[in-house]
Structures are given as structure tokens and as C-alpha cells.
């Protein structure tokens, strides 16, 4: 598969126990025959992304989530004074290895179901590292290397809540610490259509008020929540500025082409530039510029309780799965796409 298309990218944000939301979105996309070629995952998005690269679809991934409980992911750190974290993620390691979530042999082979990118933040520098199972199309700093369990756990290492994870010679925290829904890796991988899934209300019309934190865990989770939102808004703003720059470059190319054509005609020369799409820009110039469509952003209208970042319950999963499906339907419709049954 890895030699195939890279046109469609799915960007999955962090959010811990709220990851069933991703699966509801995936189900909607699959029902509408939109299958991702590239998946960029951060934190729980890295877990779901690795599962998808292993060959899971919405149906099989939902089966895994329905069985996932808090004790399958974490346990209390019995010696919190000896470390800088509250919960131990060793159960998550066992769950991913033994319950069929991931197949790293497939992920790192030509049989991988998607081009996978996972992110993690260097503890000592704050630098965001992107790891992938295939080369990028465009020049980037993505680190192509065999992906393993440590890459996924590193991406899930929420500061204060979970311990940092050592990968190679570097300690890492959750990739969402500095970039919850990074658009850049999807573009670098070659994507032209992007669906972003973020589990925090992000636009001005959404209700963003969260409850006042009641303990250290919810305080840490709330802090991360607003950091995630800010990182995504900054990323989207940069995306739109780049597209604006591309539009200016295209207009400049059009003016230069028109000027050159007039000069040649005044000199008595018959000349024509090939312009297959009829937009006034010669194809030879247009190849330099590439404007991407606005990403489709799937997000809830109301804040999901931060407690669900560290809670994994069947009732919670079912509610979030349905919410993700319904929000995907709304975002799809708002993007001007047809929705089955409407």
C-alpha cells in the first residue's frame, strides 16, 4: 500500500480516554468512502493511527475500544514522590502488545495500511519530533525509522499525569504538549485533502467553558486542554497564511505570463502557453504553486469533561463514539459534501 496514493490525510488529536471519538468519525468517513492514505496521530491519536496502519478499520477498532477499561491503560504510581508523574502507563504497553491493537511488523512494511506519522515532544528542548514509516514527499525533518511501541507510548506521555518515555537517547512527553493536531506532517507526506479531528471546541461559535479543576489530575488535564486548542488554532492560522501566499504567487505568475505574451505579440511572434485548466496561468508556471483545500475540521460543540482524558469506560466510549459520528456528519455537511440519507 505504501507505494500507492497519499492524497487523503486524517489528523487525529490527543485526548486520552476520549479516543473513541476518533472511531466514530472514522466510521462516518468509511461510510462515505473516504479512506485515509496518511494518518498523523498525536497521543491517543497515535494509538488509533498505529491500529489503522496495522489494518484495523472502524468496525474492528470499535471492538477494541468497547473492551478498553481504565485498568488496561494505567495504574496509580505508588511512589509519586520518587518521580514526576501520577499514573503509570505500563498497563497500556501490555494492552497494545497482547490485545491485538498493533502489528509493528506490518506497520514497518510495504503492507502497512496507511502512511503513519506520530509525534512526541523532547522533554529537554520542547522540540516536536515527527516519526514516520515512509519517506515524505516534500523536504522535512520527519524521522523515517522503524516504528515501535516506544514511539506510541512516548506520544501518549502526558506531562505530570504519565511518566516521560525514553526513545533512543532522548526523553519524550506527549506530542500534544506543543502541537495537538499538526497539519504540517500531513502536508509534508503529500496529502491534498485533510480531515482534522480535534476533541475540543475550536471556533468562536462553540461553547468552550469547562468546569473549574477540582484536583491535581483535572488541573493538569485542563491546562493541557487549552494548550492543545491554542496549538491547533496557531497551526490552522499558519496553514491559511501559506495558502494566501500561494494565491498571491499564482496571481503574480498570471500577470507575468500575460506580460510575456504581450511582449511576444508586439514583437510579431506567435506564441501560446499551454493552459489546460483555463485559469490564465501557464501550466509550466503553475506547477510551482500548490494551494490546498481548507481542511475539514471535526470537533464537538461543547467541552467534553476533562476527567474523560484519564477515564476509560464503556459508557463513556459509547457516548463519544456517537458524538464523533454525529460531529463528522455535521462537519461533512458544512463543508458542502453530500451526506448519505439526506
C-alpha positions as CSV (number, residue, x, y, z in Angstrom):
1,X,0.0,0.0,0.0
2,X,2.8,2.4,0.8
3,X,3.6,2.9,-2.9
4,X,0.1,4.0,-3.5
5,X,-1.8,7.2,-3.1
6,X,-1.1,9.9,-0.5
7,X,-4.0,12.2,-1.4
8,X,-6.1,11.9,1.8
9,X,-4.8,12.5,5.3
10,X,-6.6,12.1,8.6
11,X,-5.1,14.1,11.5
12,X,-6.0,12.6,14.9
13,X,-5.6,14.8,18.0
14,X,-4.7,13.8,21.6
15,X,-7.3,13.3,24.2
16,X,-6.7,10.1,26.2
17,X,-9.9,8.3,27.1
18,X,-11.8,10.3,24.6
19,X,-10.2,8.4,21.7
20,X,-13.4,6.6,20.9
21,X,-14.5,9.9,19.4
22,X,-11.9,9.3,16.6
23,X,-13.5,5.9,15.9
24,X,-17.0,7.4,15.4
25,X,-15.5,9.9,12.9
26,X,-13.7,7.1,11.1
27,X,-17.0,5.1,10.8
28,X,-18.7,8.1,9.2
29,X,-15.8,8.6,6.8
30,X,-15.7,5.0,5.8
31,X,-19.5,5.0,5.2
32,X,-18.9,7.9,2.8
33,X,-16.0,6.1,1.0
34,X,-13.4,8.5,2.3
35,X,-10.4,6.3,3.3
36,X,-7.2,8.0,4.6
37,X,-3.9,7.3,2.8
38,X,-2.0,9.2,5.6
39,X,-2.7,9.2,9.3
40,X,-1.0,11.7,11.6
41,X,-1.6,10.8,15.2
42,X,-0.8,12.5,18.5
43,X,-1.2,10.8,21.9
44,X,-4.3,8.7,21.7
45,X,-4.4,9.6,18.1
46,X,-1.0,7.8,17.7
47,X,-2.6,4.7,19.3
48,X,-5.6,4.8,16.9
49,X,-3.3,5.7,14.0
50,X,-1.0,2.7,14.7
51,X,-4.0,0.5,14.9
52,X,-5.2,1.7,11.5
53,X,-1.7,1.2,10.0
54,X,-1.9,-2.3,11.3
55,X,-5.0,-2.9,9.3
56,X,-7.9,-2.1,11.6
57,X,-11.0,-0.3,10.3
58,X,-13.7,1.5,12.2
59,X,-15.5,-1.8,12.9
60,X,-12.6,-3.7,14.4
61,X,-11.1,-0.7,16.1
62,X,-14.5,0.0,17.8
63,X,-14.5,-3.6,19.0
64,X,-11.2,-3.0,20.8
65,X,-12.4,0.3,22.3
66,X,-15.5,-1.4,23.7
67,X,-13.4,-3.7,25.7
68,X,-10.9,-1.0,26.9
69,X,-11.1,-0.1,30.6
70,X,-9.1,2.3,32.8
71,X,-7.0,-0.5,34.3
72,X,-6.0,-1.6,30.8
73,X,-4.3,1.8,30.3
74,X,-2.9,3.0,33.6
75,X,-2.4,2.3,37.3
76,X,-1.6,4.6,40.3
77,X,2.0,5.4,40.8
78,X,2.6,4.1,44.3
79,X,5.8,6.2,44.7
80,X,4.8,9.7,43.3
81,X,7.5,11.4,45.4
82,X,10.2,9.4,43.6
83,X,9.0,10.7,40.2
84,X,7.2,13.5,38.5
85,X,4.1,11.6,37.4
86,X,0.9,10.4,39.0
87,X,-0.1,7.4,36.9
88,X,1.9,4.5,35.5
89,X,1.3,3.5,31.8
90,X,2.8,0.0,31.9
91,X,-0.8,-1.5,31.5
92,X,-1.1,0.3,28.2
93,X,2.1,-1.3,26.9
94,X,0.7,-4.7,27.8
95,X,-2.7,-3.9,26.2
96,X,-1.2,-2.7,22.9
97,X,1.1,-5.8,22.7
98,X,-1.3,-8.5,23.8
99,X,-4.8,-7.5,22.8
100,X,-4.3,-7.1,19.0
101,X,-4.1,-3.3,18.7
102,X,-0.9,-3.0,16.8
103,X,1.2,-5.1,14.4
104,X,4.6,-3.3,14.1
105,X,5.8,-5.8,11.5
106,X,3.1,-4.7,9.2
107,X,3.4,-1.0,10.1
108,X,7.0,-1.1,9.1
109,X,6.5,-3.0,5.8
110,X,5.1,-2.3,2.4
111,X,1.9,-3.9,3.6
112,X,1.2,-1.0,6.0
113,X,-2.4,0.1,5.6
114,X,-1.5,3.8,5.8
115,X,1.5,6.1,5.8
116,X,1.8,6.7,9.5
117,X,3.2,9.7,11.3
118,X,3.4,10.0,15.2
119,X,4.6,13.0,17.2
120,X,6.4,13.4,20.5
121,X,7.9,16.3,22.4
122,X,11.5,16.4,23.6
123,X,11.4,17.0,27.3
124,X,14.7,19.0,27.5
125,X,14.2,21.2,24.4
126,X,10.4,21.3,23.8
127,X,11.1,20.4,20.2
128,X,8.4,18.4,18.4
129,X,9.7,15.3,16.6
130,X,7.7,13.6,13.9
131,X,8.4,9.9,13.3
132,X,7.1,8.0,10.2
133,X,7.0,4.6,8.5
134,X,7.6,6.1,5.0
135,X,9.6,8.9,3.4
136,X,7.9,12.3,3.0
137,X,7.1,13.7,-0.5
138,X,8.4,17.2,0.4
139,X,11.6,18.1,2.3
140,X,11.0,17.9,6.0
141,X,12.7,16.9,9.3
142,X,10.5,13.9,9.8
143,X,12.4,10.9,11.1
144,X,11.8,7.8,9.0
145,X,12.6,4.8,11.1
146,X,11.0,1.5,12.2
147,X,8.2,2.5,14.5
148,X,7.8,0.6,17.7
149,X,5.9,0.5,21.0
150,X,8.1,3.2,22.5
151,X,7.1,5.7,19.7
152,X,3.5,5.3,20.6
153,X,4.0,5.4,24.4
154,X,6.2,8.5,24.0
155,X,3.4,10.3,22.1
156,X,1.0,9.4,25.0
157,X,3.2,10.6,27.8
158,X,1.1,13.5,29.2
159,X,3.3,15.7,31.5
160,X,2.6,15.3,35.2
161,X,-0.1,12.6,34.5
162,X,2.2,10.0,33.0
163,X,6.0,9.4,33.1
164,X,8.2,10.6,30.3
165,X,9.3,7.9,27.8
166,X,12.9,7.3,26.7
167,X,13.3,6.8,23.0
168,X,16.8,6.4,21.6
169,X,18.8,8.7,23.9
170,X,16.0,11.3,24.4
171,X,13.2,11.7,26.9
172,X,9.8,12.5,25.4
173,X,6.5,13.8,26.5
174,X,3.1,13.7,24.8
175,X,3.3,15.2,21.2
176,X,0.2,17.3,22.1
177,X,2.3,19.3,24.6
178,X,3.3,21.6,21.7
179,X,1.2,20.5,18.7
180,X,-2.0,18.6,19.2
181,X,-3.2,18.5,15.6
182,X,-0.1,19.1,13.4
183,X,-1.1,19.9,9.8
184,X,2.5,20.1,8.6
185,X,3.3,16.4,8.7
186,X,0.2,15.6,6.7
187,X,1.2,18.1,4.0
188,X,4.8,17.0,4.0
189,X,3.7,13.4,3.5
190,X,1.9,14.5,0.3
191,X,-1.7,15.0,1.4
192,X,-4.1,17.2,-0.6
193,X,-7.3,16.5,1.3
194,X,-7.1,16.7,5.1
195,X,-9.7,15.9,7.7
196,X,-8.7,17.0,11.2
197,X,-10.3,15.5,14.3
198,X,-9.9,17.6,17.5
199,X,-11.8,16.8,20.7
200,X,-12.1,20.4,21.9
201,X,-14.5,23.0,20.6
202,X,-12.3,25.3,18.5
203,X,-14.3,28.0,16.8
204,X,-15.9,31.2,18.1
205,X,-19.5,29.8,17.9
206,X,-18.7,26.8,20.1
207,X,-19.3,26.6,23.9
208,X,-15.8,26.4,25.4
209,X,-16.4,26.8,29.1
210,X,-15.0,24.0,31.2
211,X,-15.6,23.1,34.9
212,X,-13.2,24.5,37.5
213,X,-10.5,21.9,38.2
214,X,-11.1,20.1,41.5
215,X,-7.8,18.2,41.9
216,X,-4.2,17.9,40.5
217,X,-5.3,15.5,37.8
218,X,-8.1,17.6,36.4
219,X,-5.9,20.8,36.7
220,X,-3.2,19.1,34.6
221,X,-5.8,17.9,32.1
222,X,-7.5,21.3,31.8
223,X,-4.1,23.0,31.3
224,X,-3.3,20.6,28.5
225,X,-6.7,21.0,27.0
226,X,-6.3,24.8,26.5
227,X,-2.7,24.3,25.3
228,X,-4.0,21.8,22.7
229,X,-6.6,24.2,21.5
230,X,-4.1,27.1,21.2
231,X,-1.6,24.9,19.2
232,X,-4.3,23.9,16.8
233,X,-5.5,27.4,16.2
234,X,-2.0,28.6,15.6
235,X,-1.4,25.7,13.1
236,X,-4.6,26.5,11.2
237,X,-3.7,30.2,11.1
238,X,-0.3,29.3,9.6
239,X,-2.0,26.9,7.1
240,X,-4.3,29.7,5.9
241,X,-1.4,32.2,5.6
242,X,0.5,29.8,3.5
243,X,-2.5,29.3,1.2
244,X,-2.9,33.1,1.0
245,X,0.8,33.4,0.0
246,X,0.3,30.7,-2.7
247,X,-2.7,32.7,-4.1
248,X,-0.6,35.8,-4.3
249,X,2.2,33.8,-6.1
250,X,-0.4,32.4,-8.6
251,X,-1.7,35.9,-9.3
252,X,1.9,37.1,-9.8
253,X,2.5,34.2,-12.2
254,X,-0.6,35.1,-14.2
255,X,0.5,38.7,-14.5
256,X,4.0,37.7,-15.6
257,X,2.6,35.3,-18.2
258,X,0.2,37.9,-19.6
259,X,3.1,40.4,-19.8
260,X,5.3,38.0,-21.6
261,X,2.6,37.1,-24.0
262,X,2.0,40.8,-24.9
263,X,5.7,41.3,-25.4
264,X,6.0,38.4,-27.8
265,X,2.9,39.6,-29.7
266,X,4.2,43.1,-30.0
267,X,7.4,41.7,-31.4
268,X,5.4,39.9,-34.1
269,X,5.9,36.4,-32.7
270,X,3.0,33.9,-32.4
271,X,3.3,32.3,-29.1
272,X,1.0,30.5,-26.7
273,X,1.4,29.0,-23.3
274,X,-0.3,25.7,-22.6
275,X,-3.1,26.3,-20.0
276,X,-5.1,23.1,-19.8
277,X,-7.3,24.3,-16.8
278,X,-8.0,27.7,-18.4
279,X,-7.2,29.7,-15.3
280,X,-4.8,32.1,-17.1
281,X,-1.7,30.7,-15.6
282,X,0.6,28.7,-17.9
283,X,0.9,25.1,-16.7
284,X,4.7,25.3,-16.8
285,X,4.5,28.1,-14.1
286,X,1.5,26.7,-12.2
287,X,3.4,23.5,-11.3
288,X,5.4,25.6,-8.9
289,X,2.4,26.6,-6.8
290,X,0.0,24.4,-4.9
291,X,-2.9,25.6,-2.9
292,X,-4.5,23.1,-0.6
293,X,-8.3,23.0,0.1
294,X,-9.4,24.1,3.6
295,X,-9.2,21.1,5.9
296,X,-12.5,19.7,7.1
297,X,-12.4,20.1,10.9
298,X,-14.4,17.7,13.0
299,X,-14.9,18.9,16.6
300,X,-17.6,18.9,19.3
301,X,-19.7,22.0,20.0
302,X,-19.3,21.6,23.8
303,X,-16.3,20.8,26.1
304,X,-16.0,17.1,26.9
305,X,-15.3,16.7,30.6
306,X,-11.5,16.6,31.1
307,X,-11.9,13.7,33.5
308,X,-12.5,11.6,30.4
309,X,-8.9,12.1,29.4
310,X,-7.9,9.6,32.2
311,X,-11.1,7.5,32.3
312,X,-11.8,4.6,30.0
313,X,-15.4,3.3,30.5
314,X,-17.8,1.5,28.1
315,X,-20.5,4.1,28.8
316,X,-18.1,6.9,28.0
317,X,-16.8,5.2,24.9
318,X,-20.3,4.7,23.5
319,X,-21.2,8.4,24.1
320,X,-18.0,9.6,22.5
321,X,-18.3,7.2,19.5
322,X,-21.8,8.5,18.7
323,X,-20.7,12.1,19.3
324,X,-17.8,11.7,16.9
325,X,-20.1,10.2,14.2
326,X,-22.6,13.0,14.6
327,X,-20.0,15.7,14.6
328,X,-18.4,14.2,11.4
329,X,-21.8,14.3,9.8
330,X,-22.2,18.0,10.7
331,X,-18.7,18.9,9.5
332,X,-19.1,17.0,6.3
333,X,-22.4,18.8,5.5
334,X,-20.9,22.2,6.4
335,X,-18.1,21.5,4.0
336,X,-20.6,21.2,1.2
337,X,-20.4,17.5,0.8
338,X,-23.3,15.2,0.4
339,X,-24.4,13.1,3.4
340,X,-25.9,9.6,2.9
341,X,-29.6,9.5,3.6
342,X,-30.1,13.3,3.4
